[in-house]
Amino acid sequence: MNTADPPFQCLSLLALFITFSFIILAQAKPIRQSCYSSCGSIENISYPFRLASDRPITCGDPSYELSCLNNRTVMSLYTGLFYVKQISYDTRTIHLVDVNLSGGTCILPYGTVSSSQINNDIRYRGTTYWNYASFMNCSRVITDPAYRELPCLGGNVSHVYVNVQSGSYTLSSLPAGCVFVSMIPAAASEVDYPSYDAIRELLKLGFDLEWSVECRDCLLLSNSSCYITKYERPLNYYCEDLDSIYSIAVRVFFALSGTLIDLILIGRFVIAPTIIVVFLIHKFCKERKAVDNVEKFLQNQERLMPKRYSYNDLVAMTNHFKDKLGKGGFGAVYKGQLPGGYFIAVKMLENAKFSAEEFISEVSTIGRIHHVNVVQLVGFCSEGSKRALVYEFMPNGSLDKHIFSGKGKGQSFSWEKLLEIALGTARGIEYLHNGCDDCILHFDIKPHNILLDQNYIPKVADFGLAKLYPKENDFVSVSTTRGTVGYIAPELISRNFGLVSTKTDVYSFGMVLLEMAGERKNADAKAESSSDAYFPAWIYDHLDTGDLGLENVTESQIGIARKLCTIGLWCIQMQGSARPSMTKVIELLEGSTYDLKMPPRPFSSSPQLFSIDEPVSDTLSTSTESISESMEGCLHGDSRGYSHQSNG
């Protein structure tokens, strides 16, 4: 095989580098929009910022929304609320002051803003000269001069202190007997141990945030990075795809450009600098791959099992359980925050409802799972009678709140988004079945147990009823009926319908698909007829005639609706052997609608709908009458979606 002369290859590589650099510089274009409004002393508020009251809604960027309260411009940032003192569009900076601290009074900040929050927020970039003021409540007197007591707060049994230092405060840094209260950025100060009055004046000055819409849009792309191409104010940025060979070459060129210029100025060699560049490119790629492998290994080891927290840790992370998100069947859920700014949901379990076996099942099952479509168990607490589970925080709640919103006939999500959510959920369940050492059956797949993160990526949650069994087994033995009425597979009621296996979760997922497609529960007690009341029967009849009753939708969206309904009906076949596996379900969801065949009718008729006032029995009845009644209840449910042994 003929090869080009090495010097020629190197010179060609340099020429490509130079060409790439000009292309990059040409692509660094600022985005301009004009939309102006005012509030108080802040005039000509324009893109990317907008006031919440601005019309039209296309004015500005919703991610940079401000509010006008009492003729003062305010910004809500994480848990904090700040007065906007100045917006500089020349330098792309916004100056903020905490609403509680703007008057220089002795009071705690409105909320918390940590360095990790700023660093992880793709909208803003914090200035490098920040200090951070951390407030804590202590049960004893602290003599360390780095901690200054707030004289107006606290009392005989508690003392409130503030500490100013570079970087965020961590739980491990807290003195004994203290709990973390809040944290806020502060301007740089050269005083090692300033007095409280000096700290108060420092916080009154506020702090600056730099913004870049270009970087925000760039980082929303998968595996992309944002680089500064011009350091004069305002900064110019370039968006780079980290996976492309083109991008690696560009980064190497920028990294080595200064060295190459020096070597060219020396002018002692012509070929040597080219050889060095080629060698460094090879070394850079090799070392980068090695570093990435090490980092991935360390991250996997760190996250291999959830962390065990003490009850005092939970008190500190939830700020004394201040922000209650809701109450489920097994206890209340509170919003919390790890020292690094990572938001969490803390479920405090009631022992009378959540047994030790269910606690162990949840921790051992979800603790070993790491998948983008399965909720992550960050940690747990087991301290005497106090038990808790610590999850990653899902800001958009559960799927049922969106598809059962009751706000008219319009879709809460677009049909395309519904398909994305269905596909993500299917991948999460398929991972439970095939991606772990043991097969994991969830037994409680329903919209309430599908959570949505900030980007509406679905995550399967609540593993209190889950069961593990070896993959080589074709079925699993269960002695009690598990799940939520309306989603329970027939084989859990009677073995006449087959053995309990992964197809049991497939049945529940099929019911979820039908509910997503119709934005209603699978049974409606208010329907005019029994066939309308049992939604799968209604779906089958209308799908068979080709009329799903959809209005103002495109052919593509009708295809998605037919796909969700058809696959859902395949999943709820009465015999488990007739249902597809979750792997096949993913294949069908990703495939063409025209390749789908109409499934057999999964039920012979639609029995009378009835209400269930009590949970179904844990012990399986052997009588034909009991099986018939249980089957009717489990397949139809009631309009309230009564949950039996569910994780609430």
KAQUI-V928519 format. One record per residue. RES is the residue in three letters. SS is DSSP state (@ for helix, = for strand, . for the rest). PHI is phi in whole degrees, 0 to 359 (* if undefined). PSI is psi in degrees with one decimal (NA if undefined). Layout:
RES_SS_PHI_PSI ; RES_SS_PHI_PSI
This chain:
MET_._*_129.9 ; ASN_._282_141.3 ; THR_._233_149.7 ; ALA_._286_157.4 ; ASP_._296_129.5 ; PRO_@_308_-45.9 ; PRO_@_301_-38.3 ; PHE_@_296_-40.0 ; GLN_@_299_-44.0 ; CYS_@_295_-43.3 ; LEU_@_296_-37.2 ; SER_@_296_-39.3 ; LEU_@_297_-41.3 ; LEU_@_297_-41.8 ; ALA_@_298_-40.0 ; LEU_@_296_-40.6 ; PHE_@_302_-47.1 ; ILE_@_296_-41.6 ; THR_@_298_-43.9 ; PHE_@_300_-40.6 ; SER_@_296_-38.9 ; PHE_@_292_-36.4 ; ILE_@_297_-42.2 ; ILE_@_297_-46.1 ; LEU_@_297_-34.1 ; ALA_@_290_-25.1 ; GLN_@_275_-13.0 ; ALA_._280_80.1 ; LYS_._250_133.0 ; PRO_._288_148.4 ; ILE_._262_130.0 ; ARG_._238_137.6 ; GLN_._216_150.5 ; SER_._239_122.4 ; CYS_._197_119.6 ; TYR_._236_139.6 ; SER_=_207_168.3 ; SER_=_220_155.0 ; CYS_=_207_114.6 ; GLY_._62_-129.8 ; SER_._279_-10.3 ; ILE_=_267_108.4 ; GLU_=_252_161.8 ; ASN_=_53_48.9 ; ILE_=_291_119.4 ; SER_._224_-179.8 ; TYR_._309_134.3 ; PRO_._272_-4.5 ; PHE_._281_154.8 ; ARG_=_207_155.5 ; LEU_=_271_149.0 ; ALA_._300_-25.9 ; SER_._270_-0.5 ; ASP_._296_140.9 ; ARG_._229_138.7 ; PRO_._286_169.8 ; ILE_._291_-15.8 ; THR_._284_-6.1 ; CYS_._289_122.9 ; GLY_._74_-170.3 ; ASP_._245_125.3 ; PRO_@_302_-24.9 ; SER_@_287_-13.6 ; TYR_@_239_44.9 ; GLU_=_275_136.2 ; LEU_=_247_170.1 ; SER_=_230_157.0 ; CYS_=_244_106.3 ; LEU_=_241_122.7 ; ASN_._53_41.7 ; ASN_._62_29.0 ; ARG_=_229_136.5 ; THR_=_280_126.4 ; VAL_=_232_153.1 ; MET_=_235_133.0 ; SER_=_267_118.9 ; LEU_=_231_108.1 ; TYR_._59_-121.6 ; THR_._265_-0.3 ; GLY_=_263_164.0 ; LEU_=_227_129.2 ; PHE_=_226_142.1 ; TYR_=_283_137.1 ; VAL_=_271_115.0 ; LYS_=_269_-31.0 ; GLN_=_197_144.7 ; ILE_=_235_120.0 ; SER_=_252_109.0 ; TYR_._281_-16.2 ; ASP_._289_-45.7 ; THR_._261_-3.3 ; ARG_._57_51.4 ; THR_=_232_148.2 ; ILE_=_234_130.3 ; HIS_=_261_125.3 ; LEU_=_237_148.2 ; VAL_=_224_131.2 ; ASP_=_303_134.5 ; VAL_._298_-29.4 ; ASN_._281_-22.5 ; LEU_._253_-3.5 ; SER_._293_-27.2 ; GLY_._271_-0.2 ; GLY_._72_19.8 ; THR_._275_165.2 ; CYS_._276_94.7 ; ILE_._202_158.3 ; LEU_._284_156.0 ; PRO_._298_158.5 ; TYR_._295_-37.2 ; GLY_._205_-163.1 ; THR_._242_136.5 ; VAL_._225_112.8 ; SER_._254_166.2 ; SER_@_295_-36.2 ; SER_@_293_-34.3 ; GLN_@_297_-45.8 ; ILE_@_296_-44.8 ; ASN_@_296_-32.0 ; ASN_@_269_-4.7 ; ASP_._272_111.4 ; ILE_._287_-8.8 ; ARG_._281_-33.2 ; TYR_=_233_163.4 ; ARG_=_226_123.4 ; GLY_=_283_150.5 ; THR_._286_150.8 ; THR_._284_-13.3 ; TYR_._263_14.0 ; TRP_._294_145.9 ; ASN_=_253_172.0 ; TYR_=_230_133.6 ; ALA_=_260_119.0 ; SER_=_249_128.6 ; PHE_=_255_139.6 ; MET_=_216_151.7 ; ASN_=_252_122.5 ; CYS_=_240_146.3 ; SER_._269_0.2 ; ARG_._218_167.1 ; VAL_._282_132.5 ; ILE_._257_124.2 ; THR_._264_-10.3 ; ASP_._299_125.9 ; PRO_._295_-13.7 ; ALA_._287_-13.5 ; TYR_=_250_122.9 ; ARG_=_249_129.3 ; GLU_=_280_140.9 ; LEU_._275_109.9 ; PRO_._294_-23.5 ; CYS_._272_-9.6 ; LEU_._243_170.6 ; GLY_._83_-166.0 ; GLY_._188_-151.8 ; ASN_._288_-31.5 ; VAL_._253_-8.4 ; SER_._219_150.3 ; HIS_=_224_136.1 ; VAL_=_256_126.1 ; TYR_=_238_157.2 ; VAL_=_232_139.5 ; ASN_=_233_129.6 ; VAL_=_249_122.0 ; GLN_=_204_169.1 ; SER_._279_128.6 ; GLY_._94_162.4 ; SER_._286_151.5 ; TYR_._279_148.4 ; THR_._238_158.9 ; LEU_@_300_-34.5 ; SER_@_292_-18.9 ; SER_@_274_-10.8 ; LEU_._294_135.5 ; PRO_._296_157.1 ; ALA_._300_137.7 ; GLY_._85_10.3 ; CYS_=_241_149.3 ; VAL_=_236_143.8 ; PHE_=_289_137.1 ; VAL_=_248_-57.7 ; SER_=_197_171.0 ; MET_=_211_147.3 ; ILE_=_208_145.0 ; PRO_=_293_153.4 ; ALA_=_219_154.0 ; ALA_._295_158.8 ; ALA_._297_140.5 ; SER_._223_134.2 ; GLU_._270_-3.5 ; VAL_._279_126.7 ; ASP_._295_-51.7 ; TYR_._233_76.9 ; PRO_._291_154.1 ; SER_._290_167.2 ; TYR_@_296_-37.1 ; ASP_@_299_-39.6 ; ALA_@_293_-39.4 ; ILE_@_295_-40.8 ; ARG_@_299_-42.8 ; GLU_@_293_-34.4 ; LEU_@_296_-45.0 ; LEU_@_291_-27.7 ; LYS_@_294_-24.8 ; LEU_@_287_-25.9 ; GLY_._79_-158.7 ; PHE_=_204_164.6 ; ASP_=_253_144.7 ; LEU_=_239_136.1 ; GLU_=_263_141.5 ; TRP_=_239_155.9 ; SER_._208_105.8 ; VAL_@_295_-35.2 ; GLU_@_299_-45.2 ; CYS_@_292_-38.5 ; ARG_@_302_-48.8 ; ASP_@_295_-34.6 ; CYS_@_294_-47.9 ; LEU_@_288_-14.0 ; LEU_._288_-19.5 ; LEU_._284_152.2 ; SER_._292_128.0 ; ASN_._53_50.7 ; SER_=_242_160.8 ; SER_=_224_154.7 ; CYS_=_244_128.8 ; TYR_=_240_146.4 ; ILE_=_278_127.0 ; THR_=_254_-16.2 ; LYS_=_215_122.8 ; TYR_._271_-2.7 ; GLU_._284_149.6 ; ARG_._283_135.3 ; PRO_._283_154.6 ; LEU_._292_143.9 ; ASN_=_254_142.0 ; TYR_=_236_157.2 ; TYR_=_231_136.1 ; CYS_=_265_130.4 ; GLU_=_231_134.9 ; ASP_=_276_113.4 ; LEU_._289_-15.2 ; ASP_._271_-15.9 ; SER_._274_147.8 ; ILE_@_298_-35.7 ; TYR_@_304_-44.0 ; SER_@_291_-39.5 ; ILE_@_299_-42.3 ; ALA_@_296_-40.1 ; VAL_@_296_-44.5 ; ARG_@_295_-39.9 ; VAL_@_296_-39.8 ; PHE_@_298_-46.4 ; PHE_@_294_-36.9 ; ALA_@_292_-33.0 ; LEU_@_258_-2.6 ; SER_@_300_-42.0 ; GLY_@_297_-42.8 ; THR_@_296_-41.0 ; LEU_@_296_-39.8 ; ILE_@_298_-43.3 ; ASP_@_300_-43.0 ; LEU_@_294_-37.7 ; ILE_@_294_-40.3 ; LEU_@_297_-36.1 ; ILE_@_298_-43.0 ; GLY_._67_19.2 ; ARG_._275_-24.0 ; PHE_._227_156.6 ; VAL_._247_-45.2 ; ILE_._274_-33.9 ; ALA_@_303_-46.8 ; PRO_@_301_-36.6 ; THR_@_295_-42.2 ; ILE_@_297_-40.8 ; ILE_@_298_-42.9 ; VAL_@_299_-46.1 ; VAL_@_298_-41.6 ; PHE_@_296_-43.7 ; LEU_@_294_-35.5 ; ILE_@_299_-46.7 ; HIS_@_298_-43.8 ; LYS_@_293_-41.2 ; PHE_@_300_-47.6 ; CYS_@_297_-40.9 ; LYS_@_292_-45.3 ; GLU_@_291_-36.7 ; ARG_@_298_-41.4 ; LYS_@_295_-41.3 ; ALA_@_295_-43.1 ; VAL_@_296_-42.8 ; ASP_@_299_-40.9 ; ASN_@_296_-41.2 ; VAL_@_295_-44.5 ; GLU_@_297_-41.9 ; LYS_@_297_-40.5 ; PHE_@_297_-45.1 ; LEU_@_295_-40.8 ; GLN_@_295_-40.5 ; ASN_@_295_-39.7 ; GLN_@_294_-39.6 ; GLU_@_294_-33.2 ; ARG_._260_9.0 ; LEU_._301_-42.8 ; MET_._228_149.5 ; PRO_._294_155.7 ; LYS_=_275_144.4 ; ARG_=_267_125.2 ; TYR_._251_152.1 ; SER_._276_165.9 ; TYR_@_295_-35.7 ; ASN_@_297_-35.4 ; ASP_@_299_-43.1 ; LEU_@_296_-39.7 ; VAL_@_299_-44.0 ; ALA_@_292_-43.5 ; MET_@_291_-29.6 ; THR_._261_5.2 ; ASN_._54_53.9 ; HIS_._63_39.2 ; PHE_._55_48.1 ; LYS_._284_-42.4 ; ASP_._255_97.8 ; LYS_=_272_121.2 ; LEU_=_277_-29.2 ; GLY_=_164_-175.9 ; LYS_=_224_123.7 ; GLY_=_258_-168.7 ; GLY_._292_-20.3 ; PHE_._246_5.8 ; GLY_=_143_174.5 ; ALA_=_279_152.3 ; VAL_=_241_131.4 ; TYR_=_238_146.2 ; LYS_=_276_136.9 ; GLY_=_221_-178.2 ; GLN_=_212_128.4 ; LEU_._286_159.9 ; PRO_._306_-30.6 ; GLY_._280_0.5 ; GLY_._97_0.6 ; TYR_._283_123.0 ; PHE_=_280_143.8 ; ILE_=_224_163.3 ; ALA_=_241_122.8 ; VAL_=_253_115.5 ; LYS_=_262_110.4 ; MET_=_275_116.8 ; LEU_=_272_141.2 ; GLU_._265_116.9 ; ASN_._301_-30.0 ; ALA_._292_-25.4 ; LYS_._256_-29.5 ; PHE_._245_104.5 ; SER_._287_166.5 ; ALA_@_298_-37.0 ; GLU_@_296_-40.9 ; GLU_@_292_-36.4 ; PHE_@_297_-47.3 ; ILE_@_297_-40.6 ; SER_@_298_-43.9 ; GLU_@_296_-48.3 ; VAL_@_293_-46.3 ; SER_@_290_-30.8 ; THR_@_280_-62.6 ; ILE_@_286_-21.1 ; GLY_._295_-23.8 ; ARG_._261_0.9 ; ILE_._260_131.3 ; HIS_._223_94.4 ; HIS_._214_145.1 ; VAL_._297_-23.2 ; ASN_._252_19.7 ; VAL_=_232_129.5 ; VAL_._299_140.7 ; GLN_._268_130.3 ; LEU_=_273_107.4 ; VAL_=_287_-38.1 ; GLY_=_186_-173.3 ; PHE_=_207_167.2 ; CYS_=_224_130.8 ; SER_=_220_97.4 ; GLU_=_224_96.0 ; GLY_._66_-126.0 ; SER_._274_-4.4 ; LYS_=_266_121.5 ; ARG_=_230_142.1 ; ALA_=_208_154.0 ; LEU_=_240_133.5 ; VAL_=_247_114.5 ; TYR_=_249_164.2 ; GLU_=_294_145.1 ; PHE_._279_130.6 ; MET_._251_98.6 ; PRO_._294_-21.9 ; ASN_._261_12.2 ; GLY_._69_-156.9 ; SER_=_262_159.9 ; LEU_._297_-34.7 ; ASP_@_298_-29.8 ; LYS_@_291_-19.0 ; HIS_@_262_-40.2 ; ILE_@_272_-16.6 ; PHE_._247_37.4 ; SER_._289_-25.1 ; GLY_._71_23.8 ; LYS_._258_51.1 ; GLY_._92_-170.1 ; LYS_._269_-7.1 ; GLY_._290_151.0 ; GLN_._289_133.5 ; SER_._292_-34.9 ; PHE_._241_156.8 ; SER_._292_160.3 ; TRP_@_298_-35.1 ; GLU_@_296_-40.0 ; LYS_@_291_-37.7 ; LEU_@_300_-40.0 ; LEU_@_294_-40.1 ; GLU_@_299_-44.1 ; ILE_@_294_-42.2 ; ALA_@_298_-43.2 ; LEU_@_293_-41.9 ; GLY_@_296_-42.3 ; THR_@_297_-42.4 ; ALA_@_299_-39.3 ; ARG_@_294_-37.2 ; GLY_@_296_-44.7 ; ILE_@_293_-40.5 ; GLU_@_297_-34.7 ; TYR_@_294_-39.1 ; LEU_@_299_-38.6 ; HIS_@_284_-37.3 ; ASN_@_234_-13.9 ; GLY_._269_-8.4 ; CYS_._250_171.8 ; ASP_._299_-41.2 ; ASP_._249_153.2 ; CYS_=_285_134.9 ; ILE_=_245_118.6 ; LEU_=_265_128.4 ; HIS_._280_-45.1 ; PHE_._70_1.1 ; ASP_._213_46.1 ; ILE_._287_121.8 ; LYS_._197_162.8 ; PRO_@_303_-32.8 ; HIS_@_296_-26.9 ; ASN_@_260_16.5 ; ILE_=_245_108.8 ; LEU_=_262_155.1 ; LEU_=_239_128.1 ; ASP_._277_-168.8 ; GLN_._297_-23.5 ; ASN_._258_15.3 ; TYR_._60_31.8 ; ILE_._277_125.7 ; PRO_=_284_146.1 ; LYS_=_222_126.0 ; VAL_=_289_133.7 ; ALA_._226_175.6 ; ASP_._62_95.8 ; PHE_._247_23.9 ; GLY_._295_-26.6 ; LEU_._259_2.1 ; ALA_._294_154.7 ; LYS_=_220_136.5 ; LEU_=_259_144.3 ; TYR_=_206_153.4 ; PRO_._300_145.0 ; LYS_._295_-28.1 ; GLU_._289_-15.9 ; ASN_._280_139.6 ; ASP_._274_-14.7 ; PHE_._211_167.5 ; VAL_._234_143.9 ; SER_._266_125.6 ; VAL_._230_144.4 ; SER_._253_-6.0 ; THR_=_227_155.4 ; THR_._285_125.9 ; ARG_._241_145.9 ; GLY_=_121_-168.6 ; THR_=_247_135.4 ; VAL_._305_132.4 ; GLY_._102_-17.2 ; TYR_._234_1.0 ; ILE_._281_128.5 ; ALA_._290_148.8 ; PRO_@_302_-35.4 ; GLU_@_293_-17.0 ; LEU_@_284_-18.1 ; ILE_._264_-43.1 ; SER_._217_131.6 ; ARG_@_289_-6.5 ; ASN_@_297_-20.8 ; PHE_@_265_5.4 ; GLY_._118_-177.5 ; LEU_._267_154.3 ; VAL_._286_126.3 ; SER_._206_-165.5 ; THR_._298_-22.8 ; LYS_@_294_-16.3 ; THR_@_294_-43.4 ; ASP_@_293_-32.8 ; VAL_@_299_-41.0 ; TYR_@_300_-48.8 ; SER_@_299_-41.1 ; PHE_@_295_-35.8 ; GLY_@_299_-41.7 ; MET_@_298_-39.5 ; VAL_@_297_-42.6 ; LEU_@_300_-43.7 ; LEU_@_295_-39.4 ; GLU_@_291_-36.6 ; MET_@_296_-41.2 ; ALA_@_292_-35.5 ; GLY_@_257_-5.6 ; GLU_._50_44.0 ; ARG_._204_157.9 ; LYS_._291_159.5 ; ASN_._289_-6.2 ; ALA_=_222_135.5 ; ASP_._231_107.3 ; ALA_._291_-15.6 ; LYS_._266_1.9 ; ALA_._292_154.8 ; GLU_._284_-27.7 ; SER_._226_162.9 ; SER_@_294_-33.9 ; SER_@_291_-34.1 ; ASP_@_286_-32.5 ; ALA_@_294_-41.0 ; TYR_=_270_101.1 ; PHE_@_301_-43.3 ; PRO_@_304_-36.8 ; ALA_@_293_-41.2 ; TRP_@_298_-44.2 ; ILE_@_300_-47.5 ; TYR_@_299_-46.1 ; ASP_@_298_-44.4 ; HIS_@_285_-32.6 ; LEU_@_292_-35.7 ; ASP_@_293_-34.7 ; THR_@_272_-7.3 ; GLY_._83_11.3 ; ASP_._238_105.8 ; LEU_._264_4.5 ; GLY_._70_27.5 ; LEU_._270_140.7 ; GLU_._234_148.2 ; ASN_._56_44.6 ; VAL_._232_155.3 ; THR_._276_168.5 ; GLU_@_299_-37.7 ; SER_@_297_-41.1 ; GLN_@_290_-35.6 ; ILE_@_298_-38.7 ; GLY_@_298_-40.0 ; ILE_@_295_-43.4 ; ALA_@_299_-44.3 ; ARG_@_297_-38.4 ; LYS_@_297_-48.2 ; LEU_@_298_-42.6 ; CYS_@_292_-44.6 ; THR_@_296_-46.7 ; ILE_@_295_-38.5 ; GLY_@_300_-41.3 ; LEU_@_291_-35.2 ; TRP_@_297_-38.2 ; CYS_@_289_-25.2 ; ILE_._258_23.9 ; GLN_._301_142.9 ; MET_._297_-40.8 ; GLN_._272_129.2 ; GLY_@_301_-33.1 ; SER_@_294_-20.6 ; ALA_@_273_-10.5 ; ARG_._274_149.1 ; PRO_._285_158.2 ; SER_._286_166.0 ; MET_@_295_-30.8 ; THR_@_298_-42.7 ; LYS_@_292_-36.3 ; VAL_@_300_-43.8 ; ILE_@_299_-42.6 ; GLU_@_299_-40.4 ; LEU_@_291_-41.0 ; LEU_@_295_-34.3 ; GLU_@_277_-17.0 ; GLY_._274_-172.5 ; SER_._278_145.5 ; THR_@_295_-32.9 ; TYR_@_290_-18.7 ; ASP_@_277_-8.4 ; LEU_._279_135.8 ; LYS_._260_148.6 ; MET_._293_125.0 ; PRO_._285_162.8 ; PRO_._297_155.5 ; ARG_._296_120.3 ; PRO_._283_-1.4 ; PHE_._212_145.7 ; SER_._282_-29.5 ; SER_._202_177.2 ; SER_._246_93.5 ; PRO_._298_166.5 ; GLN_._301_136.4 ; LEU_._282_140.1 ; PHE_._219_162.4 ; SER_._267_149.6 ; ILE_._245_118.7 ; ASP_._260_-13.9 ; GLU_._230_153.4 ; PRO_._297_151.0 ; VAL_._294_150.8 ; SER_._294_145.3 ; ASP_._290_-30.8 ; THR_=_267_127.8 ; LEU_._291_130.0 ; SER_._277_146.3 ; THR_._262_-8.9 ; SER_._281_147.0 ; THR_@_298_-40.0 ; GLU_@_297_-43.5 ; SER_@_296_-41.5 ; ILE_@_297_-42.8 ; SER_@_299_-46.7 ; GLU_@_295_-41.9 ; SER_@_296_-40.7 ; MET_@_298_-43.1 ; GLU_@_297_-42.5 ; GLY_@_294_-42.0 ; CYS_@_287_-33.0 ; LEU_@_280_-28.1 ; HIS_@_257_-39.6 ; GLY_._68_-172.3 ; ASP_._237_170.8 ; SER_._293_-10.9 ; ARG_._263_-2.4 ; GLY_._58_51.6 ; TYR_._301_130.7 ; SER_=_256_130.8 ; HIS_=_246_123.6 ; GLN_._55_33.8 ; SER_._260_159.6 ; ASN_._281_14.1 ; GLY_._41_NA
